[in-house]
Amino acid sequence: MKARRIQFNKYGDASEMYMGEYELPQLKPDDVLIKVVAAAVNPLDWKQRQGAMKLFMNRQFPKGIGSDFAGIVQAVGRNVSNVQKGDKVFGTMDVKHPGAFAEALVTKSRYVVKKTSQVSFEEAACLPIAATTAWAALLGKKPVSSHSQVLINGCTGAVGLTAVQLAIAKGAKVAGTCSQTSMHRAKLLGVDPVFNYNDEGYQKKAEPVDLIFDTAGTMNIGHALSMLKPRGKFIDINPTAGRIIRGVLSGRYKIVFATMGTKHLPEIAKLAAHGLLKPEIGLRVSFSNAVETIRAIENGQRIAGKVVFTFSGESM
Ligand SMILES: NC(=O)c1ccc[n+]([C@@H]2O[C@H](COP(=O)([O-])OP(=O)(O)OC[C@H]3O[C@@H](n4cnc5c(N)ncnc54)[C@H](OP(=O)(O)O)[C@@H]3O)[C@@H](O)[C@H]2O)c1
């Protein structure tokens, strides 16, 4: 079976992407075949195409691009029990094999969960990477609770907004930073106080917290540690080689990855069904215009909320 997808023949800049046709792989026992109804953009998509993740990816080209999707199951491998043909689902791709920006895809069943009717395909497609990352950051070994005070740097980005919603769902008190333009959105989410990240003095104004979650990768580690309560933790999701080593050695500074939270997709689906996790969609684009859209965002076009590609007439 063939399908159209966005792919690339070698690592490189945005000009390497094109809309092409590919042969879907044979289903292995743990695989599911999905007709995609919506797919959402993450910064990971262009980092993978640029080659920043090449150590973690397979060597085959052309490669697909895109991780997060929602769609309808067309077939399942013989070991699959969590979903069946006809189910409406959402999920993500294995980091080794991206390819969600496609009319149809094959992924492992453990990365897929059923979608309820309360959540649209478009909203569901926005959840996987943002929510599994926020889950790994906030609800890992020492989960936030109603006693926690949290500060989220970049609190209106995709991961930041999801982290705010998760922390509030657990009863935590949430402070955050964002640009001047996004301050109103942050306040509507329940973030209090909200600081402008360009206000250099904000770190002195913020009360000490139990957890700082830096979604933007802009905080100095020493400054962040000085803003914590004595047993507080600083969590980062934008690794560099130096920061990974520091994370391994430090008891208070940790790097987390989306993959650490994928086993929680069923709980994430439940929170979304109850309206406790609700992504903000900033732009809906037909799949035919996906290549130009990714190029524009990668080149700096700012969109408040997630960018979603739509594939067909399905809506709920
Ligand atoms: N480790 C992992 O597994 C993992 C998983 C997911 C994402 N990530 C990484 O995490 C980052 C965020 O991802 P995302 O999907 O949330 O991206 P996003 O939706 O583009 O959000 C980025 C946010 O960063 C904020 N920001 C920009 N400059 C800032 C600054 N100087 N200080 C504080 N905040 C600033 C922006 O706020 P304004 O719009 O208000 O300017 C925006 O809300 C990306 O680099 C991504 O690759 C890592």
The ligand as an SDF file (V2000), in Angstrom:
LIG
                    3D

 48 52  0  0  0  0  0  0  0  0999 V2000
   13.4200   16.5820   25.8630 N   0  0  0  0  0  0  0  0  0  0  0  0
   12.3340   16.2820   25.1580 C   0  0  0  0  0  0  0  0  0  0  0  0
   11.9390   15.1080   25.0200 O   0  0  0  0  0  0  0  0  0  0  0  0
   11.5280   17.3960   24.5400 C   0  0  0  0  0  0  0  0  0  0  0  0
   10.1710   17.1840   24.2860 C   0  0  0  0  0  0  0  0  0  0  0  0
    9.4160   18.2260   23.7530 C   0  0  0  0  0  0  0  0  0  0  0  0
   10.0200   19.4540   23.4450 C   0  0  0  0  0  0  0  0  0  0  0  0
   11.3490   19.5950   23.6780 N   0  0  0  0  0  0  0  0  0  0  0  0
   12.0030   20.8840   23.3640 C   0  0  0  0  0  0  0  0  0  0  0  0
   11.4290   21.8650   24.2120 O   0  0  0  0  0  0  0  0  0  0  0  0
   11.3370   23.1140   23.5460 C   0  0  0  0  0  0  0  0  0  0  0  0
    9.9130   23.6510   23.6540 C   0  0  0  0  0  0  0  0  0  0  0  0
    9.0310   22.8300   22.8950 O   0  0  0  0  0  0  0  0  0  0  0  0
    7.5280   23.3070   22.6100 P   0  0  0  0  0  0  0  0  0  0  0  0
    6.8950   22.2980   21.7450 O   0  0  0  0  0  0  0  0  0  0  0  0
    6.8700   23.7150   23.8760 O   0  0  0  0  0  0  0  0  0  0  0  0
    7.8350   24.6320   21.7440 O   0  0  0  0  0  0  0  0  0  0  0  0
    6.9300   25.9320   21.5470 P   0  0  0  0  0  0  0  0  0  0  0  0
    5.4950   25.5700   21.5320 O   0  0  0  0  0  0  0  0  0  0  0  0
    7.5160   26.6220   20.3710 O   0  0  0  0  0  0  0  0  0  0  0  0
    7.1680   26.8170   22.8640 O   0  0  0  0  0  0  0  0  0  0  0  0
    8.3610   27.4710   23.1200 C   0  0  0  0  0  0  0  0  0  0  0  0
    8.0730   28.5030   24.2090 C   0  0  0  0  0  0  0  0  0  0  0  0
    9.3020   29.0760   24.6250 O   0  0  0  0  0  0  0  0  0  0  0  0
    9.0200   30.4210   25.0010 C   0  0  0  0  0  0  0  0  0  0  0  0
   10.2390   31.2000   24.9740 N   0  0  0  0  0  0  0  0  0  0  0  0
   10.9150   31.7090   23.9020 C   0  0  0  0  0  0  0  0  0  0  0  0
   12.0030   32.4030   24.3320 N   0  0  0  0  0  0  0  0  0  0  0  0
   12.0020   32.3160   25.6890 C   0  0  0  0  0  0  0  0  0  0  0  0
   12.8570   32.8360   26.7040 C   0  0  0  0  0  0  0  0  0  0  0  0
   13.9410   33.5670   26.4360 N   0  0  0  0  0  0  0  0  0  0  0  0
   12.5370   32.5380   27.9940 N   0  0  0  0  0  0  0  0  0  0  0  0
   11.4630   31.8090   28.3100 C   0  0  0  0  0  0  0  0  0  0  0  0
   10.6080   31.2950   27.3790 N   0  0  0  0  0  0  0  0  0  0  0  0
   10.8830   31.5560   26.0940 C   0  0  0  0  0  0  0  0  0  0  0  0
    8.0000   30.8880   23.9810 C   0  0  0  0  0  0  0  0  0  0  0  0
    7.2310   31.9120   24.6150 O   0  0  0  0  0  0  0  0  0  0  0  0
    6.5980   33.1140   23.7790 P   0  0  0  0  0  0  0  0  0  0  0  0
    5.8410   32.4860   22.6360 O   0  0  0  0  0  0  0  0  0  0  0  0
    5.7200   33.7860   24.7600 O   0  0  0  0  0  0  0  0  0  0  0  0
    7.7690   33.9240   23.2940 O   0  0  0  0  0  0  0  0  0  0  0  0
    7.1830   29.6320   23.7280 C   0  0  0  0  0  0  0  0  0  0  0  0
    6.0170   29.6400   24.5130 O   0  0  0  0  0  0  0  0  0  0  0  0
   11.8230   22.8590   22.1180 C   0  0  0  0  0  0  0  0  0  0  0  0
   13.1730   23.2430   22.0060 O   0  0  0  0  0  0  0  0  0  0  0  0
   11.7010   21.3630   21.9520 C   0  0  0  0  0  0  0  0  0  0  0  0
   12.5970   20.8230   21.0180 O   0  0  0  0  0  0  0  0  0  0  0  0
   12.1140   18.6180   24.2290 C   0  0  0  0  0  0  0  0  0  0  0  0
  1  2  1  0
  2  3  2  0
  2  4  1  0
  4  5  1  0
  4 48  2  0
  5  6  2  0
  6  7  1  0
  7  8  2  0
  8  9  1  0
  8 48  1  0
  9 10  1  0
  9 46  1  0
 10 11  1  0
 11 12  1  0
 11 44  1  0
 12 13  1  0
 13 14  1  0
 14 15  2  0
 14 16  1  0
 14 17  1  0
 17 18  1  0
 18 19  2  0
 18 20  1  0
 18 21  1  0
 21 22  1  0
 22 23  1  0
 23 24  1  0
 23 42  1  0
 24 25  1  0
 25 26  1  0
 25 36  1  0
 26 27  1  0
 26 35  1  0
 27 28  2  0
 28 29  1  0
 29 30  1  0
 29 35  2  0
 30 31  1  0
 30 32  2  0
 32 33  1  0
 33 34  2  0
 34 35  1  0
 36 37  1  0
 36 42  1  0
 37 38  1  0
 38 39  2  0
 38 40  1  0
 38 41  1  0
 42 43  1  0
 44 45  1  0
 44 46  1  0
 46 47  1  0
M  CHG  2   8   1  16  -1
M  END
$$$$
